Amino acid sequence: MLGTISRRAHPRLGALLGLVILVAGTTVALSGAGATAAGSVTQQPSTISKEPWGTVDGEQVDLYTLTNSNGMEVKITNYGGIIQSIKVPDRDGNFDNVTLGFATLDEYVDHNDPYFGAIIGRYGNRIANGRFTLDGVTYQLAQNNGPNHLHGGVRGFDKRVWTATELEQQGIVGLRLNYTSPDGEEMYPGTLAVEMTYWLTNRNEIRMEYHATTDAPTIVNLTNHAYFNLAGEGTGTIEGHFLRLNASHYTPVDETLIPTGEIAPVAGTPFDFTTPHTIGERIRDNHEQIAFGRGYDHNFVLDRPSPEDTSMINAAQVFEPTTGRALVITTTEPGIQFYSGNFLDGTLVGTSGKFYRQGDGFALETQHYPDSPNKPQFPSTVLRPGEEYETTTIYRFSVRNP
C-alpha cells in the first residue's frame, strides 16, 4: 500500500510539535507554548455555504465558503478542488487572505499555469521524459514541462470539475470532493476513483484527506498546490518569512528539475532548513542546485524513523515576523516540495488586484518524490487493485502575541 494510514472522518490530533526561532533577539514560538491559535476571538458556529461560480464545459462550478468558530474563512471551488482564499488574523486580529489565487473562475480556467491552490494528480511533480514502465509495460505521458511530464499532464485533476458534498460533523465543517479518472485519461493506466476531503477545524487547521482506489495497476501521487504569503496575498516578496523543514536530506535535480536519484545531506548547503532561516537569506547563493531551480524548487526528504513509517509528523514551519502569522504543516507523506515562486513573472493579477512577481508566494507540497516510477530506490507510488491510497496533510495557522 502507498501512504496508508488509518482513515477516520476527523480524529483528534495530538499537540503539534513546537518550534522556537530567534527574530531580532526575541524568542518566537511558532507552535506549542507561547503561540496562540489564529482567530482566538468570540466563538461562533462553524458554517458552510455555496454560491454558483459559473460553468466549465457545461458542468456547474460552485464556490464554497467554510467558516470556523474563530472566524477563519476558507473558500474552495469544485473546479480543480482549488483553495481560492484563506483568511486568518494577524497578531492584532486583522484578517487577511494568505493564499495566492484569482478572483474569477475564468481566470483559473485560462491562466492557472502556476496551479494556484489546486488538487494535483494523478501524479504530482515531474516524471522524466513523460515515461515510466509498470509490470513490463511502458507508458508515454504528455511532455508538458520541457521534456518532462508535470502535475498530471495537459488536463490533470486541477482542471476537472469534481462532485462536491457539504459536510458537518461534531461542530466542524468540510467539503468532500469526488472524481473518477477513466482508464487512459492523460495516458495513465487504470480507472482511478479519488475522494478528497477538506475539513476546517476549530483549531484553525485545514485538514486534507486523500483516498483513491484503482481497477488496474497504476501510479498515484496526490497533493495540494497552495501558495502562501503570510503577510497577506499581494503584499510582495516572501523572502522575509522564516522557514524550518524537518528534513536533513533532499533530492538534487538535473537542469530539467528531475531528481538525479541521489539522496543528499542538506548540511553545509543553502538547502539546510533544519534550523530556521529566512527564505531569501541564501536564495541567491552561487550553488548549482539554486541555479537549476532559479531558487528553491526541490523535494526534501522528511526525517522519519524508517522508510515504512507513515505516521503524522511535523514537516514544515513558517513564521512571518511583521504580522506574527505562523503556519505548521504536518503530513503522512515521505517528502515535501519547497517552491519559492520562481516562475511567477509579473503577468498574472491576483485577488487583490496586484501583479504576482517572482518570489511573491511559496508552496510546500507534501508528496512522494518526483520521478519515483523511474527511481526504484525511492518510495513506491504504485497502486494496485485491492489496495487503498490514503494520506493526510494538515495546514495549521496560528499567531504569536507580543
MIKEGU-509790 format. One record per residue (C-alpha): residue number from 1; residue in three letters; chain; x, y, z. Coordinates in steps of 0.02 Angstrom, whole numbers, padded with zeros to 5 digits. Each point is the difference from the previous one (the first is absolute). Example, Ala and Ser with C-alpha at 12.3 -4.5 7.8 and 13.67 -1.06 7.14 Angstrom:
BEGIN
i:1&aa:ALA&ch:A&px:00615&py:-00225&pz:00390
i:2&aa:SER&ch:A&px:00069&py:00172&pz:-00033
END
This chain:
BEGIN
i:1&aa:MET&ch:A&px:00000&py:00000&pz:00000
i:2&aa:LEU&ch:A&px:00051&py:00179&pz:-00031
i:3&aa:GLY&ch:A&px:-00002&py:00132&pz:00135
i:4&aa:THR&ch:A&px:-00126&py:-00101&pz:00099
i:5&aa:ILE&ch:A&px:-00067&py:00056&pz:00169
i:6&aa:SER&ch:A&px:-00156&py:-00038&pz:00100
i:7&aa:ARG&ch:A&px:-00135&py:00111&pz:-00074
i:8&aa:ARG&ch:A&px:-00131&py:00084&pz:00109
i:9&aa:ALA&ch:A&px:-00116&py:00146&pz:-00033
i:10&aa:HIS&ch:A&px:00085&py:00113&pz:00125
i:11&aa:PRO&ch:A&px:00114&py:-00081&pz:00129
i:12&aa:ARG&ch:A&px:00059&py:00103&pz:00146
i:13&aa:LEU&ch:A&px:00177&py:00056&pz:-00033
i:14&aa:GLY&ch:A&px:00137&py:00009&pz:00130
i:15&aa:ALA&ch:A&px:00092&py:00162&pz:00031
i:16&aa:LEU&ch:A&px:00106&py:00052&pz:-00148
i:17&aa:LEU&ch:A&px:00187&py:00012&pz:00023
i:18&aa:GLY&ch:A&px:00062&py:00169&pz:00058
i:19&aa:LEU&ch:A&px:00130&py:00109&pz:-00084
i:20&aa:VAL&ch:A&px:00095&py:00142&pz:00079
i:21&aa:ILE&ch:A&px:00098&py:00123&pz:-00107
i:22&aa:LEU&ch:A&px:00097&py:00159&pz:00035
i:23&aa:VAL&ch:A&px:-00060&py:00159&pz:-00085
i:24&aa:ALA&ch:A&px:00098&py:00158&pz:00038
i:25&aa:GLY&ch:A&px:00051&py:-00070&pz:00168
i:26&aa:THR&ch:A&px:-00178&py:-00050&pz:00048
i:27&aa:THR&ch:A&px:-00050&py:-00181&pz:00027
i:28&aa:VAL&ch:A&px:-00152&py:-00043&pz:-00106
i:29&aa:ALA&ch:A&px:-00098&py:-00163&pz:00013
i:30&aa:LEU&ch:A&px:-00081&py:-00056&pz:-00161
i:31&aa:SER&ch:A&px:-00110&py:-00127&pz:00087
i:32&aa:GLY&ch:A&px:-00022&py:-00076&pz:00169
i:33&aa:ALA&ch:A&px:00038&py:00106&pz:00154
i:34&aa:GLY&ch:A&px:-00009&py:00187&pz:-00033
i:35&aa:ALA&ch:A&px:-00097&py:-00014&pz:-00163
i:36&aa:THR&ch:A&px:-00187&py:00028&pz:-00010
i:37&aa:ALA&ch:A&px:-00122&py:-00065&pz:-00127
i:38&aa:ALA&ch:A&px:-00032&py:00129&pz:-00134
i:39&aa:GLY&ch:A&px:-00171&py:00073&pz:00029
i:40&aa:SER&ch:A&px:-00019&py:-00020&pz:00189
i:41&aa:VAL&ch:A&px:-00152&py:00114&pz:-00001
i:42&aa:THR&ch:A&px:-00184&py:-00011&pz:00044
i:43&aa:GLN&ch:A&px:-00060&py:-00176&pz:-00039
i:44&aa:GLN&ch:A&px:-00132&py:-00025&pz:-00133
i:45&aa:PRO&ch:A&px:-00076&py:-00152&pz:-00086
i:46&aa:SER&ch:A&px:00099&py:-00080&pz:-00141
i:47&aa:THR&ch:A&px:-00089&py:00019&pz:-00166
i:48&aa:ILE&ch:A&px:00012&py:-00053&pz:-00183
i:49&aa:SER&ch:A&px:-00091&py:00081&pz:-00145
i:50&aa:LYS&ch:A&px:00012&py:-00001&pz:-00189
i:51&aa:GLU&ch:A&px:-00031&py:00118&pz:-00144
i:52&aa:PRO&ch:A&px:-00004&py:-00032&pz:-00187
i:53&aa:TRP&ch:A&px:00167&py:00047&pz:-00079
i:54&aa:GLY&ch:A&px:-00028&py:-00042&pz:-00184
i:55&aa:THR&ch:A&px:00015&py:-00152&pz:-00113
i:56&aa:VAL&ch:A&px:00143&py:-00095&pz:-00082
i:57&aa:ASP&ch:A&px:-00042&py:-00105&pz:-00153
i:58&aa:GLY&ch:A&px:-00183&py:00006&pz:00052
i:59&aa:GLU&ch:A&px:00034&py:-00060&pz:00178
i:60&aa:GLN&ch:A&px:-00055&py:00105&pz:00148
i:61&aa:VAL&ch:A&px:00140&py:00075&pz:00105
i:62&aa:ASP&ch:A&px:-00033&py:00067&pz:00175
i:63&aa:LEU&ch:A&px:00101&py:00097&pz:00127
i:64&aa:TYR&ch:A&px:-00016&py:-00063&pz:00179
i:65&aa:THR&ch:A&px:00035&py:00107&pz:00152
i:66&aa:LEU&ch:A&px:00052&py:-00091&pz:00160
i:67&aa:THR&ch:A&px:00009&py:00099&pz:00162
i:68&aa:ASN&ch:A&px:00054&py:-00068&pz:00169
i:69&aa:SER&ch:A&px:-00046&py:00055&pz:00177
i:70&aa:ASN&ch:A&px:00146&py:00123&pz:00004
i:71&aa:GLY&ch:A&px:-00051&py:00091&pz:-00159
i:72&aa:MET&ch:A&px:00134&py:-00080&pz:-00110
i:73&aa:GLU&ch:A&px:-00069&py:-00011&pz:-00177
i:74&aa:VAL&ch:A&px:00051&py:-00116&pz:-00143
i:75&aa:LYS&ch:A&px:-00073&py:00007&pz:-00175
i:76&aa:ILE&ch:A&px:00011&py:-00157&pz:-00109
i:77&aa:THR&ch:A&px:-00069&py:-00035&pz:-00173
i:78&aa:ASN&ch:A&px:-00043&py:-00169&pz:-00074
i:79&aa:TYR&ch:A&px:00095&py:00051&pz:-00156
i:80&aa:GLY&ch:A&px:00168&py:-00082&pz:00031
i:81&aa:GLY&ch:A&px:-00037&py:-00009&pz:00186
i:82&aa:ILE&ch:A&px:00084&py:00170&pz:00008
i:83&aa:ILE&ch:A&px:00023&py:00093&pz:00164
i:84&aa:GLN&ch:A&px:-00041&py:00176&pz:-00061
i:85&aa:SER&ch:A&px:00020&py:00096&pz:00163
i:86&aa:ILE&ch:A&px:00059&py:-00026&pz:00180
i:87&aa:LYS&ch:A&px:-00039&py:00142&pz:00120
i:88&aa:VAL&ch:A&px:00088&py:-00004&pz:00169
i:89&aa:PRO&ch:A&px:00042&py:00138&pz:00124
i:90&aa:ASP&ch:A&px:00166&py:00077&pz:00041
i:91&aa:ARG&ch:A&px:00060&py:00033&pz:00178
i:92&aa:ASP&ch:A&px:-00113&py:00154&pz:00009
i:93&aa:GLY&ch:A&px:-00154&py:-00095&pz:-00057
i:94&aa:ASN&ch:A&px:-00001&py:00069&pz:-00177
i:95&aa:PHE&ch:A&px:-00060&py:-00130&pz:-00126
i:96&aa:ASP&ch:A&px:00087&py:-00017&pz:-00169
i:97&aa:ASN&ch:A&px:00001&py:-00127&pz:-00140
i:98&aa:VAL&ch:A&px:00167&py:-00093&pz:00009
i:99&aa:THR&ch:A&px:-00010&py:-00108&pz:-00157
i:100&aa:LEU&ch:A&px:00029&py:00050&pz:-00182
i:101&aa:GLY&ch:A&px:-00137&py:-00020&pz:-00129
i:102&aa:PHE&ch:A&px:-00122&py:00082&pz:-00118
i:103&aa:ALA&ch:A&px:-00164&py:00094&pz:00026
i:104&aa:THR&ch:A&px:-00099&py:-00090&pz:-00136
i:105&aa:LEU&ch:A&px:-00027&py:-00175&pz:-00069
i:106&aa:ASP&ch:A&px:00046&py:00055&pz:-00176
i:107&aa:GLU&ch:A&px:00173&py:00051&pz:00061
i:108&aa:TYR&ch:A&px:00029&py:-00172&pz:00074
i:109&aa:VAL&ch:A&px:-00058&py:-00084&pz:-00161
i:110&aa:ASP&ch:A&px:00106&py:00110&pz:-00113
i:111&aa:HIS&ch:A&px:00154&py:00045&pz:00102
i:112&aa:ASN&ch:A&px:00034&py:-00122&pz:00142
i:113&aa:ASP&ch:A&px:00168&py:-00061&pz:-00065
i:114&aa:PRO&ch:A&px:00071&py:00023&pz:00177
i:115&aa:TYR&ch:A&px:-00134&py:-00122&pz:00066
i:116&aa:PHE&ch:A&px:-00055&py:00123&pz:00137
i:117&aa:GLY&ch:A&px:-00085&py:-00097&pz:00141
i:118&aa:ALA&ch:A&px:-00046&py:-00152&pz:-00105
i:119&aa:ILE&ch:A&px:-00009&py:-00187&pz:00031
i:120&aa:ILE&ch:A&px:00141&py:-00076&pz:-00103
i:121&aa:GLY&ch:A&px:-00011&py:-00173&pz:-00079
i:122&aa:ARG&ch:A&px:00011&py:-00132&pz:-00056
i:123&aa:TYR&ch:A&px:00184&py:00032&pz:00030
i:124&aa:GLY&ch:A&px:00059&py:00156&pz:00089
i:125&aa:ASN&ch:A&px:00169&py:00067&pz:-00054
i:126&aa:ARG&ch:A&px:00107&py:-00063&pz:-00145
i:127&aa:ILE&ch:A&px:00028&py:-00163&pz:-00093
i:128&aa:ALA&ch:A&px:00155&py:-00006&pz:-00111
i:129&aa:ASN&ch:A&px:-00039&py:00006&pz:-00186
i:130&aa:GLY&ch:A&px:-00182&py:-00035&pz:00043
i:131&aa:ARG&ch:A&px:00038&py:-00185&pz:00001
i:132&aa:PHE&ch:A&px:-00007&py:-00143&pz:00125
i:133&aa:THR&ch:A&px:-00008&py:-00189&pz:-00004
i:134&aa:LEU&ch:A&px:-00118&py:-00100&pz:00109
i:135&aa:ASP&ch:A&px:-00010&py:-00190&pz:-00002
i:136&aa:GLY&ch:A&px:00099&py:-00005&pz:-00161
i:137&aa:VAL&ch:A&px:-00112&py:00124&pz:-00092
i:138&aa:THR&ch:A&px:00068&py:00172&pz:-00046
i:139&aa:TYR&ch:A&px:-00119&py:00148&pz:00007
i:140&aa:GLN&ch:A&px:00030&py:00164&pz:-00090
i:141&aa:LEU&ch:A&px:-00079&py:00151&pz:00084
i:142&aa:ALA&ch:A&px:-00011&py:00179&pz:-00059
i:143&aa:GLN&ch:A&px:00162&py:00099&pz:00003
i:144&aa:ASN&ch:A&px:-00074&py:00162&pz:00062
i:145&aa:ASN&ch:A&px:00151&py:00070&pz:00093
i:146&aa:GLY&ch:A&px:00146&py:00002&pz:-00122
i:147&aa:PRO&ch:A&px:00045&py:-00182&pz:-00029
i:148&aa:ASN&ch:A&px:-00092&py:-00055&pz:00157
i:149&aa:HIS&ch:A&px:-00175&py:-00037&pz:00064
i:150&aa:LEU&ch:A&px:-00064&py:00119&pz:00134
i:151&aa:HIS&ch:A&px:-00147&py:-00007&pz:00122
i:152&aa:GLY&ch:A&px:-00106&py:-00127&pz:-00091
i:153&aa:GLY&ch:A&px:00014&py:00064&pz:-00178
i:154&aa:VAL&ch:A&px:-00088&py:00121&pz:-00115
i:155&aa:ARG&ch:A&px:-00165&py:-00016&pz:00092
i:156&aa:GLY&ch:A&px:00034&py:-00072&pz:00170
i:157&aa:PHE&ch:A&px:-00111&py:-00004&pz:00154
i:158&aa:ASP&ch:A&px:00026&py:00188&pz:00022
i:159&aa:LYS&ch:A&px:-00104&py:00029&pz:-00158
i:160&aa:ARG&ch:A&px:-00144&py:-00120&pz:00037
i:161&aa:VAL&ch:A&px:-00170&py:00036&pz:00076
i:162&aa:TRP&ch:A&px:-00020&py:-00105&pz:00157
i:163&aa:THR&ch:A&px:-00162&py:-00057&pz:00082
i:164&aa:ALA&ch:A&px:-00018&py:00093&pz:00165
i:165&aa:THR&ch:A&px:-00089&py:-00048&pz:00161
i:166&aa:GLU&ch:A&px:-00017&py:00119&pz:00148
i:167&aa:LEU&ch:A&px:00043&py:-00078&pz:00169
i:168&aa:GLU&ch:A&px:-00030&py:00044&pz:00181
i:169&aa:GLN&ch:A&px:00057&py:-00107&pz:00145
i:170&aa:GLN&ch:A&px:00027&py:00032&pz:00185
i:171&aa:GLY&ch:A&px:-00002&py:00188&pz:-00022
i:172&aa:ILE&ch:A&px:00119&py:00009&pz:-00149
i:173&aa:VAL&ch:A&px:-00035&py:00019&pz:-00186
i:174&aa:GLY&ch:A&px:00077&py:-00080&pz:-00151
i:175&aa:LEU&ch:A&px:-00013&py:-00026&pz:-00187
i:176&aa:ARG&ch:A&px:00015&py:-00173&pz:-00080
i:177&aa:LEU&ch:A&px:00054&py:-00002&pz:-00182
i:178&aa:ASN&ch:A&px:-00011&py:-00153&pz:-00114
i:179&aa:TYR&ch:A&px:00070&py:-00030&pz:-00173
i:180&aa:THR&ch:A&px:00018&py:-00160&pz:-00101
i:181&aa:SER&ch:A&px:00142&py:00003&pz:-00126
i:182&aa:PRO&ch:A&px:-00034&py:-00125&pz:-00138
i:183&aa:ASP&ch:A&px:00127&py:-00125&pz:-00064
i:184&aa:GLY&ch:A&px:00113&py:00088&pz:-00127
i:185&aa:GLU&ch:A&px:-00037&py:00177&pz:00057
i:186&aa:GLU&ch:A&px:00161&py:00099&pz:-00029
i:187&aa:MET&ch:A&px:00068&py:-00173&pz:-00053
i:188&aa:TYR&ch:A&px:00003&py:-00070&pz:00177
i:189&aa:PRO&ch:A&px:-00054&py:-00182&pz:00022
i:190&aa:GLY&ch:A&px:-00149&py:-00051&pz:00106
i:191&aa:THR&ch:A&px:-00162&py:00082&pz:00053
i:192&aa:LEU&ch:A&px:00043&py:00100&pz:00156
i:193&aa:ALA&ch:A&px:-00138&py:00048&pz:00122
i:194&aa:VAL&ch:A&px:00057&py:00148&pz:00106
i:195&aa:GLU&ch:A&px:-00077&py:00077&pz:00154
i:196&aa:MET&ch:A&px:00075&py:00154&pz:00080
i:197&aa:THR&ch:A&px:-00073&py:00080&pz:00157
i:198&aa:TYR&ch:A&px:00038&py:00172&pz:00069
i:199&aa:TRP&ch:A&px:-00042&py:00029&pz:00184
i:200&aa:LEU&ch:A&px:00011&py:00171&pz:00083
i:201&aa:THR&ch:A&px:00025&py:-00033&pz:00185
i:202&aa:ASN&ch:A&px:-00023&py:00116&pz:00148
i:203&aa:ARG&ch:A&px:00188&py:-00011&pz:00030
i:204&aa:ASN&ch:A&px:00020&py:00104&pz:-00158
i:205&aa:GLU&ch:A&px:00057&py:-00151&pz:-00100
i:206&aa:ILE&ch:A&px:-00038&py:-00045&pz:-00179
i:207&aa:ARG&ch:A&px:00004&py:-00190&pz:00004
i:208&aa:MET&ch:A&px:00016&py:-00085&pz:-00170
i:209&aa:GLU&ch:A&px:-00040&py:-00186&pz:-00013
i:210&aa:TYR&ch:A&px:00036&py:-00090&pz:-00164
i:211&aa:HIS&ch:A&px:-00067&py:-00172&pz:-00048
i:212&aa:ALA&ch:A&px:00012&py:-00095&pz:-00164
i:213&aa:THR&ch:A&px:-00029&py:-00174&pz:-00071
i:214&aa:THR&ch:A&px:00035&py:-00075&pz:-00172
i:215&aa:ASP&ch:A&px:-00060&py:-00144&pz:-00108
i:216&aa:ALA&ch:A&px:00172&py:-00026&pz:-00079
i:217&aa:PRO&ch:A&px:00180&py:00032&pz:00052
i:218&aa:THR&ch:A&px:00042&py:00185&pz:-00013
i:219&aa:ILE&ch:A&px:00101&py:00138&pz:00084
i:220&aa:VAL&ch:A&px:-00069&py:00132&pz:00118
i:221&aa:ASN&ch:A&px:00075&py:00153&pz:00085
i:222&aa:LEU&ch:A&px:-00130&py:00127&pz:00058
i:223&aa:THR&ch:A&px:00032&py:00168&pz:00081
i:224&aa:ASN&ch:A&px:-00065&py:00177&pz:00018
i:225&aa:HIS&ch:A&px:00090&py:00145&pz:-00084
i:226&aa:ALA&ch:A&px:-00047&py:00147&pz:00112
i:227&aa:TYR&ch:A&px:00117&py:00151&pz:-00003
i:228&aa:PHE&ch:A&px:00019&py:00099&pz:00160
i:229&aa:ASN&ch:A&px:00050&py:00175&pz:00050
i:230&aa:LEU&ch:A&px:-00032&py:00018&pz:00187
i:231&aa:ALA&ch:A&px:00019&py:00189&pz:-00010
i:232&aa:GLY&ch:A&px:-00153&py:-00002&pz:-00113
i:233&aa:GLU&ch:A&px:-00034&py:-00042&pz:-00181
i:234&aa:GLY&ch:A&px:00065&py:00136&pz:-00116
i:235&aa:THR&ch:A&px:00117&py:00080&pz:00129
i:236&aa:GLY&ch:A&px:00160&py:-00046&pz:-00093
i:237&aa:THR&ch:A&px:00148&py:-00111&pz:00035
i:238&aa:ILE&ch:A&px:00001&py:-00150&pz:00117
i:239&aa:GLU&ch:A&px:00189&py:00009&pz:00024
i:240&aa:GLY&ch:A&px:-00017&py:00063&pz:00180
i:241&aa:HIS&ch:A&px:-00100&py:-00152&pz:00056
i:242&aa:PHE&ch:A&px:00093&py:-00118&pz:00117
i:243&aa:LEU&ch:A&px:-00007&py:-00182&pz:-00054
i:244&aa:ARG&ch:A&px:00046&py:-00160&pz:00090
i:245&aa:LEU&ch:A&px:-00010&py:-00170&pz:-00086
i:246&aa:ASN&ch:A&px:00008&py:-00166&pz:00092
i:247&aa:ALA&ch:A&px:00118&py:-00068&pz:-00132
i:248&aa:SER&ch:A&px:00185&py:-00036&pz:00013
i:249&aa:HIS&ch:A&px:00006&py:-00063&pz:-00181
i:250&aa:TYR&ch:A&px:-00067&py:00053&pz:-00169
i:251&aa:THR&ch:A&px:-00003&py:-00067&pz:-00178
i:252&aa:PRO&ch:A&px:00115&py:00101&pz:-00115
i:253&aa:VAL&ch:A&px:-00061&py:00027&pz:-00179
i:254&aa:ASP&ch:A&px:00070&py:00017&pz:-00174
i:255&aa:GLU&ch:A&px:-00022&py:00155&pz:-00107
i:256&aa:THR&ch:A&px:-00179&py:-00055&pz:-00046
i:257&aa:LEU&ch:A&px:-00044&py:-00018&pz:00186
i:258&aa:ILE&ch:A&px:-00006&py:-00191&pz:-00003
i:259&aa:PRO&ch:A&px:00080&py:-00082&pz:00154
i:260&aa:THR&ch:A&px:00168&py:-00079&pz:-00036
i:261&aa:GLY&ch:A&px:-00042&py:-00144&pz:00117
i:262&aa:GLU&ch:A&px:00117&py:00058&pz:00137
i:263&aa:ILE&ch:A&px:-00065&py:00034&pz:00175
i:264&aa:ALA&ch:A&px:00122&py:00132&pz:00058
i:265&aa:PRO&ch:A&px:00030&py:00081&pz:00170
i:266&aa:VAL&ch:A&px:-00052&py:00181&pz:00016
i:267&aa:ALA&ch:A&px:00139&py:00040&pz:00124
i:268&aa:GLY&ch:A&px:00116&py:00135&pz:-00064
i:269&aa:THR&ch:A&px:-00116&py:00051&pz:-00144
i:270&aa:PRO&ch:A&px:-00134&py:00134&pz:-00028
i:271&aa:PHE&ch:A&px:-00126&py:-00143&pz:00020
i:272&aa:ASP&ch:A&px:00031&py:-00020&pz:00186
i:273&aa:PHE&ch:A&px:-00161&py:00058&pz:00083
i:274&aa:THR&ch:A&px:00017&py:-00117&pz:00148
i:275&aa:THR&ch:A&px:00016&py:00160&pz:00099
i:276&aa:PRO&ch:A&px:-00102&py:00154&pz:-00050
i:277&aa:HIS&ch:A&px:00063&py:00113&pz:-00140
i:278&aa:THR&ch:A&px:-00089&py:00133&pz:-00099
i:279&aa:ILE&ch:A&px:-00046&py:-00057&pz:-00174
i:280&aa:GLY&ch:A&px:00102&py:00139&pz:-00078
i:281&aa:GLU&ch:A&px:00157&py:-00023&pz:00104
i:282&aa:ARG&ch:A&px:00087&py:-00119&pz:-00121
i:283&aa:ILE&ch:A&px:-00113&py:00001&pz:-00152
i:284&aa:ARG&ch:A&px:00132&py:00091&pz:-00103
i:285&aa:ASP&ch:A&px:00146&py:-00110&pz:00052
i:286&aa:ASN&ch:A&px:00116&py:-00061&pz:-00137
i:287&aa:HIS&ch:A&px:-00056&py:-00181&pz:00012
i:288&aa:GLU&ch:A&px:-00038&py:-00112&pz:-00150
i:289&aa:GLN&ch:A&px:-00166&py:-00059&pz:00072
i:290&aa:ILE&ch:A&px:-00057&py:00178&pz:00031
i:291&aa:ALA&ch:A&px:00045&py:00040&pz:-00181
i:292&aa:PHE&ch:A&px:-00097&py:-00150&pz:-00067
i:293&aa:GLY&ch:A&px:-00158&py:00050&pz:00095
i:294&aa:ARG&ch:A&px:00021&py:00189&pz:-00016
i:295&aa:GLY&ch:A&px:-00019&py:-00010&pz:00188
i:296&aa:TYR&ch:A&px:-00078&py:-00140&pz:00101
i:297&aa:ASP&ch:A&px:-00101&py:-00130&pz:-00095
i:298&aa:HIS&ch:A&px:00055&py:-00160&pz:00084
i:299&aa:ASN&ch:A&px:-00065&py:-00152&pz:00091
i:300&aa:PHE&ch:A&px:00054&py:-00017&pz:00182
i:301&aa:VAL&ch:A&px:00009&py:-00172&pz:00080
i:302&aa:LEU&ch:A&px:-00093&py:00010&pz:00164
i:303&aa:ASP&ch:A&px:00088&py:-00072&pz:00152
i:304&aa:ARG&ch:A&px:-00096&py:-00157&pz:00050
i:305&aa:PRO&ch:A&px:00046&py:-00148&pz:00112
i:306&aa:SER&ch:A&px:-00002&py:-00115&pz:-00153
i:307&aa:PRO&ch:A&px:-00048&py:00005&pz:-00185
i:308&aa:GLU&ch:A&px:-00157&py:-00101&pz:00042
i:309&aa:ASP&ch:A&px:-00061&py:00123&pz:00132
i:310&aa:THR&ch:A&px:-00160&py:00091&pz:-00050
i:311&aa:SER&ch:A&px:-00044&py:00083&pz:00165
i:312&aa:MET&ch:A&px:-00053&py:00182&pz:00004
i:313&aa:ILE&ch:A&px:00158&py:00104&pz:00025
i:314&aa:ASN&ch:A&px:00049&py:00182&pz:00002
i:315&aa:ALA&ch:A&px:00068&py:00043&pz:-00173
i:316&aa:ALA&ch:A&px:00018&py:00189&pz:-00009
i:317&aa:GLN&ch:A&px:-00022&py:00158&pz:00102
i:318&aa:VAL&ch:A&px:-00008&py:00176&pz:-00068
i:319&aa:PHE&ch:A&px:-00002&py:00165&pz:00096
i:320&aa:GLU&ch:A&px:-00031&py:00176&pz:-00068
i:321&aa:PRO&ch:A&px:00068&py:00125&pz:00128
i:322&aa:THR&ch:A&px:-00091&py:00159&pz:-00051
i:323&aa:THR&ch:A&px:-00174&py:-00075&pz:00024
i:324&aa:GLY&ch:A&px:00039&py:-00138&pz:00124
i:325&aa:ARG&ch:A&px:-00085&py:-00129&pz:-00110
i:326&aa:ALA&ch:A&px:00067&py:-00178&pz:00004
i:327&aa:LEU&ch:A&px:-00036&py:-00156&pz:-00100
i:328&aa:VAL&ch:A&px:00039&py:-00179&pz:00052
i:329&aa:ILE&ch:A&px:-00018&py:-00143&pz:-00125
i:330&aa:THR&ch:A&px:-00018&py:-00180&pz:00057
i:331&aa:THR&ch:A&px:-00015&py:-00149&pz:-00115
i:332&aa:THR&ch:A&px:00006&py:-00188&pz:-00024
i:333&aa:GLU&ch:A&px:00103&py:00022&pz:-00159
i:334&aa:PRO&ch:A&px:00187&py:-00037&pz:-00017
i:335&aa:GLY&ch:A&px:00047&py:00163&pz:-00088
i:336&aa:ILE&ch:A&px:-00041&py:00183&pz:-00021
i:337&aa:GLN&ch:A&px:00035&py:00111&pz:-00150
i:338&aa:PHE&ch:A&px:00057&py:00174&pz:00046
i:339&aa:TYR&ch:A&px:-00031&py:00120&pz:-00145
i:340&aa:SER&ch:A&px:00042&py:00184&pz:00022
i:341&aa:GLY&ch:A&px:-00110&py:00067&pz:-00141
i:342&aa:ASN&ch:A&px:00145&py:00016&pz:-00122
i:343&aa:PHE&ch:A&px:-00104&py:-00002&pz:-00159
i:344&aa:LEU&ch:A&px:-00127&py:00133&pz:00048
i:345&aa:ASP&ch:A&px:00041&py:00129&pz:-00131
i:346&aa:GLY&ch:A&px:-00108&py:00152&pz:00030
i:347&aa:THR&ch:A&px:-00132&py:-00043&pz:-00130
i:348&aa:LEU&ch:A&px:-00137&py:-00067&pz:00116
i:349&aa:VAL&ch:A&px:-00114&py:00108&pz:00107
i:350&aa:GLY&ch:A&px:-00057&py:-00073&pz:00166
i:351&aa:THR&ch:A&px:-00155&py:00022&pz:00107
i:352&aa:SER&ch:A&px:00065&py:00165&pz:00072
i:353&aa:GLY&ch:A&px:00021&py:00075&pz:-00174
i:354&aa:LYS&ch:A&px:00191&py:-00006&pz:00013
i:355&aa:PHE&ch:A&px:00120&py:-00084&pz:-00123
i:356&aa:TYR&ch:A&px:00091&py:-00153&pz:00065
i:357&aa:ARG&ch:A&px:00187&py:00012&pz:-00023
i:358&aa:GLN&ch:A&px:00140&py:-00123&pz:00033
i:359&aa:GLY&ch:A&px:00003&py:-00051&pz:00183
i:360&aa:ASP&ch:A&px:-00170&py:00073&pz:00046
i:361&aa:GLY&ch:A&px:-00059&py:-00168&pz:00068
i:362&aa:PHE&ch:A&px:00069&py:-00169&pz:00053
i:363&aa:ALA&ch:A&px:-00069&py:-00176&pz:-00013
i:364&aa:LEU&ch:A&px:00033&py:-00147&pz:00116
i:365&aa:GLU&ch:A&px:-00072&py:-00153&pz:-00087
i:366&aa:THR&ch:A&px:-00004&py:-00160&pz:00102
i:367&aa:GLN&ch:A&px:00036&py:-00147&pz:-00116
i:368&aa:HIS&ch:A&px:00092&py:-00155&pz:-00052
i:369&aa:TYR&ch:A&px:00160&py:00044&pz:-00090
i:370&aa:PRO&ch:A&px:00004&py:00063&pz:-00181
i:371&aa:ASP&ch:A&px:00035&py:-00131&pz:-00134
i:372&aa:SER&ch:A&px:-00025&py:-00142&pz:00124
i:373&aa:PRO&ch:A&px:-00067&py:-00118&pz:-00136
i:374&aa:ASN&ch:A&px:00173&py:00007&pz:-00079
i:375&aa:LYS&ch:A&px:00098&py:-00005&pz:00163
i:376&aa:PRO&ch:A&px:-00020&py:-00170&pz:00085
i:377&aa:GLN&ch:A&px:00101&py:00062&pz:00149
i:378&aa:PHE&ch:A&px:-00136&py:00129&pz:00039
i:379&aa:PRO&ch:A&px:-00161&py:-00044&pz:00095
i:380&aa:SER&ch:A&px:-00121&py:-00082&pz:-00121
i:381&aa:THR&ch:A&px:-00148&py:00092&pz:-00076
i:382&aa:VAL&ch:A&px:-00077&py:-00157&pz:-00075
i:383&aa:LEU&ch:A&px:-00182&py:-00036&pz:00046
i:384&aa:ARG&ch:A&px:-00078&py:-00168&pz:-00041
i:385&aa:PRO&ch:A&px:-00179&py:-00067&pz:00002
i:386&aa:GLY&ch:A&px:-00053&py:-00045&pz:00176
i:387&aa:GLU&ch:A&px:00116&py:00130&pz:00077
i:388&aa:GLU&ch:A&px:-00051&py:00171&pz:00066
i:389&aa:TYR&ch:A&px:00096&py:00161&pz:-00020
i:390&aa:GLU&ch:A&px:-00026&py:00100&pz:00160
i:391&aa:THR&ch:A&px:00097&py:00152&pz:00056
i:392&aa:THR&ch:A&px:-00032&py:00154&pz:00106
i:393&aa:THR&ch:A&px:00076&py:00173&pz:00010
i:394&aa:ILE&ch:A&px:-00045&py:00142&pz:00119
i:395&aa:TYR&ch:A&px:00031&py:00187&pz:-00014
i:396&aa:ARG&ch:A&px:-00011&py:00078&pz:00174
i:397&aa:PHE&ch:A&px:-00001&py:00189&pz:00021
i:398&aa:SER&ch:A&px:00042&py:00096&pz:00158
i:399&aa:VAL&ch:A&px:00068&py:00167&pz:00059
i:400&aa:ARG&ch:A&px:00133&py:00055&pz:00121
i:401&aa:ASN&ch:A&px:-00057&py:00135&pz:00122
i:402&aa:PRO&ch:A&px:00124&py:00125&pz:00074
END
